[in-house]
Amino acid sequence: MKSHFRYSKQQRSGIFFLLLLIVLVQGIFFFLLWSTPSNGSSFKLDEESQNKMDSLKMAVSTTPREKQYPFNPNFITDYKGYLLGMSPEEIDRLSVFRKKDKYVNSAAEFQKVTGISDSLLNALSPWFKFPEWVGKPKDALQKVTSFKTEGNISGKRSIRDLNAVSAEDLQTVSGIGEVLSQRIIKFRDRLGGFLVNEQLYDVYGLEPLVAERALARFQVVQPPAVKKININTASAEEIASLIYIKYSAAKNIVAYRQKNGKFKSLDELFNVSEFPVNKIERIALYLSY
């Protein structure tokens, strides 16, 4: 055994310097580790903010993780507000505001009404989904609702029924070619006919300015009779027959109904995963409860 521990002076010096090098490297490592400030080391929350953070952590730990989908913050329920980390007072402020038949139209306005913190707003605002008409100028929203079906008046073209025009008629509008005209006709057929003028904006690839030019000539004069689908009795297949609702969203509607009971208003659809909240104005034309 002694032969294993017999070293020359040169070997002992080598071992000593190796140990010294190891200690030096370890010292530098720990010095850099402890001297570098962490991102949260100097970050402090006041008591109210800390309570909000704690409620968020508790909500995440006690509820099943679900994929987040865009939602309209005007229709947040008490339960959803709790899951989002809002305090009861903040949820109540929104409820009082909505009872006045008012709507928030931006993330900043939502914060002003509810009083949520900047940190919570930054976490929630990317998921806010407001209706398409929000932020548009008033003259773009106020469409002509009276229709002139008689001959030319003061050199203006007479309005023709959008539900009766052909693809060739649509191609007379600047910006609508053969492809777009056929797409509009196909979309109209799937709808069973346009109910409102604004549905023309839903045609894929049709620019808003081109749609406006088309509505200057063609508008819904005679809307079709529509048999509304009762979401409290319809199957997922029946609900998915609507052009605006995917089958996965239709299944979620049925699942939500089975779990929570019958829908008492169409506003509850905002709580359904994958529901196209930005199309609620259109979808409401075809649903009943």
VOBA-1610 file (N, C-alpha, C; in pm, whole numbers, padded with zeros to 5 digits, always signed):
BEGIN
Met+00082-00120+00000Met+00000+00000+00000Met+00086+00125+00000Lys+00203+00120+00066Lys+00286+00239+00076Lys+00334+00286-00060Ser+00350+00189-00150Ser+00400+00226-00282Ser+00304+00317-00356His+00173+00312-00319His+00073+00396-00386His+00076+00539-00335Phe+00141+00562-00225Phe+00143+00696-00166Phe+00283+00757-00163Arg+00369+00700-00238Arg+00503+00755-00247Arg+00511+00843-00371Tyr+00531+00974-00349Tyr+00540+01069-00460Tyr+00671+01145-00450Ser+00718+01180-00564Ser+00837+01262-00567Ser+00799+01406-00535Lys+00898+01489-00514Lys+00871+01629-00484Lys+00797+01697-00599Gln+00832+01662-00720Gln+00770+01719-00839Gln+00623+01679-00846Gln+00595+01552-00812Gln+00456+01503-00817Gln+00372+01570-00709Arg+00429+01586-00590Arg+00354+01652-00482Arg+00320+01796-00518Ser+00414+01864-00583Ser+00388+02001-00627Ser+00274+02005-00731Gly+00274+01907-00819Gly+00169+01902-00921Gly+00031+01882-00859Ile+00026+01789-00760Ile-00102+01765-00692Ile-00149+01890-00619Phe-00057+01959-00555Phe-00091+02080-00480Phe-00149+02188-00573Phe-00082+02209-00686Phe-00129+02312-00779Phe-00263+02271-00845Leu-00285+02141-00864Leu-00413+02095-00918Leu-00527+02125-00820Leu-00504+02097-00692Leu-00606+02127-00591Leu-00630+02277-00580Leu-00520+02354-00589Leu-00532+02500-00582Leu-00614+02553-00700Leu-00594+02495-00817Leu-00668+02538-00937Leu-00817+02505-00923Ile-00848+02388-00867Ile-00988+02349-00847Ile-01058+02445-00751Val-00990+02474-00639Val-01047+02567-00541Val-01067+02705-00603Leu-00973+02750-00686Leu-00981+02881-00749Leu-01100+02889-00846Val-01117+02785-00927Val-01229+02782-01023Val-01362+02780-00949Gln-01374+02700-00845Gln-01497+02694-00767Gln-01527+02830-00702Gly-01422+02896-00652Gly-01441+03028-00591Gly-01493+03129-00691Ile-01435+03130-00813Ile-01483+03223-00917Ile-01628+03194-00953Phe-01664+03066-00962Phe-01799+03027-00998Phe-01901+03079-00896Phe-01874+03055-00768Phe-01967+03098-00664Phe-01972+03249-00651Phe-01859+03315-00676Phe-01857+03461-00671Phe-01947+03520-00779Leu-01936+03467-00902Leu-02020+03516-01011Leu-02167+03483-00987Leu-02194+03365-00930Leu-02332+03323-00906Leu-02401+03414-00807Trp-02335+03448-00700Trp-02398+03527-00595Trp-02389+03677-00619Ser-02295+03720-00699Ser-02282+03864-00724Ser-02374+03912-00834Thr-02421+03820-00922Thr-02511+03860-01031Thr-02651+03879-00975Pro-02710+03998-00987Pro-02846+04021-00932Pro-02949+03947-01014Ser-03042+03881-00948Ser-03151+03811-01016Ser-03258+03911-01053Asn-03340+03873-01155Asn-03444+03964-01205Asn-03547+03998-01098Gly-03570+03904-01007Gly-03675+03929-00909Gly-03625+03960-00770Ser-03492+03975-00756Ser-03438+03994-00621Ser-03479+04127-00561Ser-03489+04231-00647Ser-03524+04363-00596Ser-03668+04400-00625Phe-03743+04304-00677Phe-03882+04332-00713Phe-03973+04304-00595Lys-04046+04404-00552Lys-04135+04389-00437Lys-04275+04430-00476Leu-04372+04360-00425Leu-04512+04389-00451Leu-04576+04448-00326Asp-04671+04539-00348Asp-04746+04584-00233Asp-04845+04474-00193Glu-04912+04493-00086Glu-04998+04387-00031Glu-05110+04350-00127Glu-05172+04451-00189Glu-05284+04423-00280Glu-05238+04344-00402Ser-05125+04386-00461Ser-05072+04316-00577Ser-05030+04174-00542Gln-04972+04158-00422Gln-04930+04026-00380Gln-05050+03933-00364Asn-05162+03989-00314Asn-05283+03908-00299Asn-05335+03863-00435Lys-05324+03952-00534Lys-05368+03915-00668Lys-05281+03805-00726Met-05150+03818-00705Met-05059+03716-00754Met-05087+03582-00685Asp-05114+03587-00555Asp-05143+03464-00481Asp-05271+03399-00531Ser-05372+03483-00564Ser-05498+03427-00614Ser-05479+03363-00750Leu-05393+03424-00831Leu-05363+03364-00961Leu-05294+03229-00945Lys-05197+03224-00854Lys-05127+03098-00831Lys-05222+02991-00779Met-05313+03032-00690Met-05408+02935-00635Met-05503+02886-00742Ala-05546+02978-00829Ala-05638+02938-00935Ala-05572+02839-01029Val-05444+02864-01060Val-05371+02774-01149Val-05351+02638-01086Ser-05325+02637-00955Ser-05295+02510-00888Ser-05419+02428-00857Thr-05535+02492-00846Thr-05656+02420-00805Thr-05753+02395-00918Thr-05725+02446-01038Thr-05815+02425-01150Thr-05741+02352-01261Pro-05812+02270-01340Pro-05747+02199-01450Pro-05696+02298-01553Arg-05581+02271-01606Arg-05522+02360-01706Arg-05596+02342-01838Glu-05646+02452-01891Glu-05714+02449-02019Glu-05647+02549-02112Lys-05654+02521-02239Lys-05598+02612-02337Lys-05678+02741-02336Gln-05608+02854-02334Gln-05673+02984-02330Gln-05715+03024-02471Tyr-05833+03079-02483Tyr-05884+03126-02611Tyr-05923+03272-02598Pro-05922+03346-02709Pro-05965+03486-02704Pro-06109+03498-02652Phe-06137+03604-02578Phe-06271+03623-02523Phe-06302+03771-02518Asn-06431+03800-02517Asn-06477+03938-02505Asn-06486+03972-02357Pro-06407+04067-02308Pro-06405+04096-02164Pro-06536+04155-02111Asn-06626+04195-02201Asn-06755+04247-02156Asn-06843+04138-02095Phe-06811+04012-02125Phe-06898+03903-02084Phe-06827+03807-01988Ile-06739+03861-01906Ile-06670+03780-01806Ile-06766+03748-01691Thr-06781+03620-01662Thr-06864+03579-01549Thr-06782+03588-01420Asp-06850+03575-01305Asp-06780+03578-01177Asp-06675+03469-01169Tyr-06712+03350-01217Tyr-06620+03236-01209Tyr-06499+03258-01300Lys-06524+03305-01423Lys-06413+03327-01515Lys-06323+03440-01465Gly-06385+03544-01406Gly-06306+03652-01350Gly-06216+03603-01239Tyr-06268+03511-01157Tyr-06189+03451-01049Tyr-06071+03374-01106Leu-06096+03295-01212Leu-05989+03218-01274Leu-05884+03308-01337Leu-05927+03424-01385Leu-05833+03516-01449Leu-05750+03594-01346Gly-05786+03583-01218Gly-05710+03652-01114Gly-05768+03784-01069Met-05891+03813-01110Met-05954+03938-01069Met-06012+03925-00929Ser-06009+04033-00855Ser-06066+04032-00721Ser-06218+04049-00731Pro-06293+04010-00628Pro-06439+04028-00630Pro-06480+04173-00655Glu-06405+04267-00600Glu-06438+04409-00620Glu-06424+04448-00766Glu-06320+04399-00830Glu-06298+04432-00972Glu-06407+04371-01059Ile-06448+04249-01027Ile-06555+04184-01103Ile-06686+04259-01083Asp-06711+04304-00960Asp-06834+04378-00931Asp-06838+04511-01006Arg-06725+04578-01019Arg-06721+04705-01092Arg-06761+04684-01238Leu-06710+04575-01297Leu-06747+04544-01435Leu-06895+04511-01446Ser-06947+04437-01348Ser-07089+04398-01350Ser-07179+04521-01341Val-07143+04615-01254Val-07222+04738-01240Val-07218+04819-01369Phe-07101+04825-01431Phe-07086+04898-01557Phe-07172+04837-01667Arg-07173+04702-01673Arg-07250+04633-01778Arg-07400+04644-01755Lys-07442+04654-01630Lys-07585+04667-01600Lys-07641+04799-01651Lys-07553+04894-01678Lys-07595+05022-01736Lys-07605+05014-01888Asp-07594+04890-01939Asp-07599+04865-02084Asp-07484+04935-02156Lys-07367+04935-02092Lys-07247+04993-02152Lys-07147+04882-02180Tyr-07055+04910-02271Tyr-06954+04813-02309Tyr-06816+04878-02306Val-06717+04799-02266Val-06578+04846-02279Val-06529+04808-02418Asn-06456+04898-02481Asn-06415+04877-02619Asn-06264+04873-02637Ser-06191+04870-02526Ser-06045+04862-02534Ser-05991+04809-02402Ala-05866+04764-02407Ala-05801+04714-02285Ala-05787+04826-02182Ala-05754+04947-02230Ala-05738+05061-02138Ala-05870+05094-02070Glu-05979+05086-02144Glu-06110+05116-02085Glu-06149+05007-01986Phe-06111+04883-02015Phe-06139+04772-01923Phe-06068+04795-01790Gln-05943+04841-01797Gln-05867+04868-01675Gln-05927+04986-01599Lys-05974+05086-01673Lys-06033+05203-01609Lys-06161+05167-01534Val-06240+05078-01592Val-06367+05038-01530Val-06344+04946-01410Thr-06257+04846-01428Thr-06239+04744-01324Thr-06135+04784-01220Gly-06035+04862-01261Gly-05929+04899-01168Gly-05824+04792-01150Ile-05809+04700-01245Ile-05708+04595-01233Ile-05569+04655-01246Ser-05469+04584-01197Ser-05331+04632-01201Ser-05274+04623-01341Asp-05164+04695-01364Asp-05098+04692-01495Asp-05047+04552-01527Ser-04994+04483-01426Ser-04940+04349-01450Ser-05048+04251-01494Leu-05164+04258-01429Leu-05273+04169-01467Leu-05329+04206-01604Leu-05335+04336-01633Leu-05382+04380-01764Leu-05290+04331-01875Asn-05160+04338-01852Asn-05064+04290-01952Asn-05078+04141-01976Ala-05117+04068-01872Ala-05134+03923-01887Ala-05264+03888-01960Leu-05368+03969-01941Leu-05500+03937-01997Leu-05525+04001-02133Ser-05475+04121-02155Ser-05511+04197-02275Ser-05480+04126-02408Pro-05372+04044-02417Pro-05350+03974-02545Pro-05464+03880-02583Trp-05547+03841-02485Trp-05657+03748-02513Trp-05790+03820-02533Phe-05792+03952-02519Phe-05916+04027-02539Phe-05955+04022-02687Lys-06081+03997-02711Lys-06134+03993-02847Lys-06260+04077-02852Phe-06249+04194-02916Phe-06363+04282-02929Phe-06430+04262-03065Pro-06559+04293-03078Pro-06628+04278-03206Pro-06559+04357-03317Glu-06582+04314-03442Glu-06515+04374-03556Glu-06544+04523-03570Trp-06665+04564-03529Trp-06703+04703-03552Trp-06635+04800-03457Val-06573+04747-03349Val-06507+04835-03253Val-06388+04905-03319Gly-06381+05033-03307Gly-06269+05109-03362Gly-06289+05156-03504Lys-06398+05111-03570Lys-06425+05156-03705Lys-06498+05289-03702Pro-06477+05373-03802Pro-06548+05501-03805Pro-06698+05480-03818Lys-06773+05574-03765Lys-06917+05560-03762Lys-06978+05549-03901Asp-06922+05622-03997Asp-06981+05617-04130Asp-06964+05481-04196Ala-06867+05402-04147Ala-06850+05267-04201Ala-06948+05170-04137Leu-07003+05207-04020Leu-07094+05117-03950Leu-07238+05144-03987Gln-07270+05268-04020Gln-07408+05304-04049Gln-07437+05279-04196Lys-07479+05160-04227Lys-07509+05122-04365Lys-07647+05170-04403Val-07665+05183-04532Val-07795+05226-04582Val-07897+05116-04561Thr-08009+05146-04498Thr-08110+05045-04471Thr-08235+05064-04556Ser-08244+05173-04627Ser-08357+05193-04718Ser-08310+05161-04859Phe-08394+05096-04934Phe-08355+05048-05065Phe-08444+05108-05173Lys-08382+05149-05282Lys-08454+05205-05395Lys-08454+05102-05506Thr-08569+05053-05539Thr-08582+04950-05641Thr-08642+05004-05769Glu-08672+05131-05772Glu-08728+05188-05893Glu-08615+05228-05986Gly-08646+05299-06093Gly-08547+05334-06194Gly-08445+05432-06142Asn-08356+05473-06229Asn-08249+05564-06191Asn-08306+05696-06142Ile-08249+05747-06032Ile-08291+05874-05976Ile-08169+05963-05968Ser-08175+06077-06032Ser-08065+06174-06032Ser-07934+06110-06078Gly-07944+06021-06175Gly-07824+05960-06232Gly-07767+05847-06149Lys-07825+05813-06036Lys-07774+05707-05950Lys-07830+05572-05994Arg-07751+05467-05970Arg-07795+05333-06004Arg-07902+05288-05905Ser-07995+05206-05951Ser-08095+05150-05862Ser-08033+05035-05784Ile-08082+05014-05663Ile-08031+04907-05578Ile-08097+04775-05616Arg-08013+04671-05636Arg-08064+04538-05670Arg-08044+04445-05551Asp-08125+04340-05549Asp-08121+04247-05436Asp-07994+04163-05442Leu-07915+04167-05335Leu-07791+04091-05327Leu-07817+03941-05334Asn-07936+03900-05293Asn-07969+03757-05294Asn-08017+03708-05431Ala-08027+03798-05528Ala-08078+03760-05659Ala-07978+03783-05772Val-07869+03855-05745Val-07775+03887-05852Val-07693+03764-05890Ser-07643+03765-06012Ser-07562+03655-06062Ser-07414+03689-06048Ala-07329+03591-06076Ala-07184+03614-06070Ala-07144+03720-06171Glu-07209+03720-06287Glu-07178+03820-06389Glu-07214+03960-06342Asp-07324+03972-06269Asp-07363+04103-06214Asp-07257+04153-06115Leu-07208+04063-06033Leu-07108+04102-05933Leu-06977+04145-05997Gln-06946+04088-06112Gln-06821+04122-06180Gln-06821+04262-06238Thr-06936+04327-06241Thr-06942+04466-06286Thr-06887+04563-06182Val-06865+04513-06060Val-06808+04595-05953Val-06657+04591-05963Ser-06594+04706-05959Ser-06448+04714-05968Ser-06384+04641-05850Gly-06298+04547-05879Gly-06230+04471-05774Gly-06284+04330-05758Ile-06396+04300-05823Ile-06455+04164-05816Ile-06441+04098-05952Gly-06358+03995-05956Gly-06339+03920-06078Gly-06416+03790-06077Glu-06376+03700-06162Glu-06448+03572-06175Glu-06437+03488-06047Val-06317+03485-05988Val-06297+03403-05868Val-06378+03456-05751Leu-06370+03585-05726Leu-06441+03643-05613Leu-06592+03637-05631Ser-06639+03658-05752Ser-06784+03653-05776Ser-06838+03513-05748Gln-06764+03410-05792Gln-06807+03273-05765Gln-06801+03242-05615Arg-06701+03299-05548Arg-06688+03277-05404Arg-06805+03340-05329Ile-06848+03459-05372Ile-06962+03526-05309Ile-07089+03445-05328Ile-07110+03394-05449Ile-07228+03313-05477Ile-07228+03186-05392Lys-07111+03121-05383Lys-07100+02999-05303Lys-07127+03027-05156Phe-07073+03138-05106Phe-07095+03177-04967Phe-07243+03205-04943Arg-07306+03272-05036Arg-07450+03301-05024Arg-07532+03174-05022Asp-07495+03077-05105Asp-07568+02950-05110Asp-07553+02873-04978Arg-07433+02876-04919Arg-07411+02806-04793Arg-07489+02871-04679Leu-07506+03002-04686Leu-07585+03072-04586Leu-07735+03047-04604Gly-07773+03014-04726Gly-07915+03007-04758Gly-07968+03145-04794Gly-07875+03236-04823Gly-07912+03373-04856Gly-07861+03469-04750Phe-07821+03589-04792Phe-07775+03690-04698Phe-07893+03744-04617Leu-07872+03753-04486Leu-07974+03813-04399Leu-07952+03962-04380Val-07825+04003-04374Val-07790+04144-04357Val-07676+04178-04451Asn-07664+04304-04485Asn-07560+04348-04577Asn-07420+04316-04526Glu-07401+04327-04394Glu-07268+04311-04337Glu-07208+04173-04360Gln-07291+04075-04393Gln-07238+03940-04418Gln-07151+03935-04541Leu-07163+04032-04629Leu-07077+04036-04747Leu-06931+04054-04707Tyr-06907+04122-04595Tyr-06770+04143-04547Tyr-06706+04012-04500Asp-06785+03908-04479Asp-06733+03781-04430Asp-06680+03691-04541Val-06697+03731-04665Val-06648+03651-04778Val-06496+03656-04779Tyr-06435+03541-04781Tyr-06288+03532-04775Tyr-06225+03600-04896Gly-06128+03687-04870Gly-06053+03751-04978Gly-06117+03876-05033Leu-06237+03911-04987Leu-06305+04030-05037Leu-06266+04150-04951Glu-06195+04245-05012Glu-06151+04362-04939Glu-06269+04448-04895Pro-06261+04511-04775Pro-06371+04594-04726Pro-06412+04704-04823Leu-06315+04768-04887Leu-06348+04876-04980Leu-06424+04822-05102Val-06386+04703-05146Val-06455+04641-05259Val-06597+04602-05218Ala-06610+04550-05094Ala-06743+04515-05043Ala-06833+04638-05036Glu-06776+04751-04996Glu-06854+04874-04989Glu-06902+04918-05128Arg-06813+04901-05227Arg-06853+04935-05364Arg-06966+04844-05412Ala-06958+04716-05372Ala-07064+04623-05411Ala-07196+04658-05344Leu-07190+04699-05217Leu-07312+04733-05144Leu-07374+04864-05193Ala-07299+04941-05267Ala-07356+05061-05327Ala-07452+05026-05441Arg-07439+04904-05493Arg-07525+04859-05603Arg-07620+04747-05560Phe-07567+04656-05473Phe-07645+04539-05435Phe-07658+04534-05283Gln-07781+04516-05234Gln-07805+04506-05091Gln-07915+04403-05067Val-07929+04365-04939Val-08031+04266-04903Val-08167+04335-04904Val-08245+04307-05008Val-08378+04365-05020Val-08482+04269-04960Gln-08468+04142-04993Gln-08561+04041-04942Gln-08480+03931-04871Pro-08459+03944-04742Pro-08385+03839-04670Pro-08463+03709-04668Pro-08394+03596-04670Pro-08462+03466-04670Pro-08522+03434-04534Ala-08621+03348-04534Ala-08678+03300-04407Ala-08583+03196-04348Val-08546+03216-04224Val-08449+03128-04159Val-08513+03060-04039Lys-08499+02929-04033Lys-08543+02854-03916Lys-08428+02848-03818Lys-08442+02918-03706Lys-08333+02927-03610Lys-08308+02794-03541Ile-08182+02773-03506Ile-08141+02651-03437Ile-08145+02676-03286Asn-08214+02591-03215Asn-08225+02603-03069Asn-08101+02537-03007Ile-08013+02618-02946Ile-07889+02562-02892Ile-07912+02480-02766Asn-08033+02483-02712Asn-08062+02402-02593Asn-08111+02263-02629Thr-08138+02240-02758Thr-08186+02108-02800Thr-08108+02051-02918Ala-08038+02135-02992Ala-07970+02092-03115Ala-07848+02007-03084Ser-07816+01918-03176Ser-07696+01836-03164Ser-07576+01916-03216Ala-07457+01861-03193Ala-07336+01927-03241Ala-07336+01937-03394Glu-07387+01834-03461Glu-07392+01835-03607Glu-07484+01947-03658Glu-07598+01965-03591Glu-07691+02071-03632Glu-07631+02209-03611Ile-07564+02228-03499Ile-07502+02358-03471Ile-07388+02385-03568Ala-07312+02280-03601Ala-07199+02297-03692Ala-07243+02321-03836Ser-07371+02304-03864Ser-07420+02333-04000Ser-07414+02483-04030Leu-07404+02565-03925Leu-07385+02709-03946Leu-07245+02734-04000Ile-07235+02817-04100Ile-07108+02841-04167Ile-07006+02906-04073Tyr-07054+02972-03969Tyr-06964+03046-03880Tyr-06908+02961-03766Ile-06962+02843-03743Ile-06922+02763-03627Ile-06857+02632-03672Lys-06734+02608-03623Lys-06665+02484-03653Lys-06725+02370-03569Tyr-06700+02249-03615Tyr-06756+02132-03545Tyr-06701+02121-03403Ser-06571+02152-03385Ser-06512+02144-03251Ser-06580+02242-03156Ala-06612+02363-03206Ala-06682+02461-03122Ala-06824+02415-03093Ala-06888+02351-03192Ala-07024+02300-03172Ala-07026+02192-03063Lys-06925+02105-03063Lys-06916+02003-02958Lys-06897+02066-02821Asn-06819+02173-02817Asn-06797+02243-02690Asn-06925+02308-02639Ile-07008+02356-02732Ile-07137+02415-02692Ile-07226+02310-02627Val-07231+02192-02689Val-07313+02084-02633Val-07257+02038-02499Ala-07124+02028-02488Ala-07062+01987-02363Ala-07088+02089-02253Tyr-07081+02217-02287Tyr-07107+02322-02188Tyr-07253+02315-02142Arg-07345+02288-02235Arg-07487+02277-02201Arg-07512+02158-02108Gln-07447+02047-02135Gln-07464+01928-02052Gln-07409+01949-01911Lys-07304+02028-01899Lys-07240+02051-01769Lys-07311+02160-01688Asn-07356+02265-01755Asn-07409+02382-01684Asn-07560+02401-01698Gly-07625+02315-01774Gly-07768+02331-01795Gly-07798+02416-01919Lys-07923+02442-01942Lys-07964+02513-02063Lys-07912+02656-02063Phe-07886+02705-02184Phe-07844+02843-02201Phe-07962+02936-02170Lys-07935+03038-02091Lys-08039+03136-02057Lys-08029+03261-02144Ser-07916+03277-02210Ser-07897+03387-02304Ser-07782+03351-02397Leu-07776+03418-02510Leu-07668+03393-02605Leu-07535+03445-02552Asp-07540+03533-02453Asp-07416+03585-02395Asp-07332+03475-02333Glu-07396+03367-02288Glu-07323+03257-02226Glu-07230+03187-02325Leu-07253+03207-02454Leu-07167+03143-02555Leu-07024+03196-02547Phe-07006+03313-02487Phe-06872+03367-02473Phe-06787+03284-02378Asn-06852+03200-02297Asn-06778+03114-02203Asn-06739+02981-02265Val-06781+02957-02388Val-06755+02829-02455Val-06621+02835-02528Ser-06539+02736-02507Ser-06408+02730-02573Ser-06425+02723-02724Glu-06339+02796-02794Glu-06332+02799-02941Glu-06451+02867-03007Phe-06542+02924-02926Phe-06655+02992-02988Phe-06606+03121-03055Pro-06644+03145-03181Pro-06597+03265-03254Pro-06667+03391-03205Val-06616+03449-03098Val-06682+03563-03035Val-06692+03683-03129Asn-06600+03695-03225Asn-06603+03810-03314Asn-06716+03801-03417Lys-06784+03685-03422Lys-06894+03668-03517Lys-07029+03655-03447Ile-07035+03694-03321Ile-07157+03675-03244Ile-07276+03748-03305Glu-07252+03867-03366Glu-07363+03941-03426Glu-07425+03863-03541Arg-07341+03794-03618Arg-07392+03715-03730Arg-07460+03587-03681Ile-07390+03519-03587Ile-07440+03391-03539Ile-07574+03406-03469Ala-07594+03517-03401Ala-07718+03540-03328Ala-07840+03543-03421Leu-07816+03567-03550Leu-07927+03569-03646Leu-07984+03429-03670Tyr-07904+03327-03636Tyr-07942+03190-03670Tyr-07970+03103-03548Leu-07953+03158-03427Leu-07969+03078-03306Leu-08083+03128-03219Ser-08139+03037-03144Ser-08237+03071-03041Ser-08206+02986-02919Tyr-08268+03021-02807Tyr-08243+02944-02684Tyr-08371+02923-02606
//
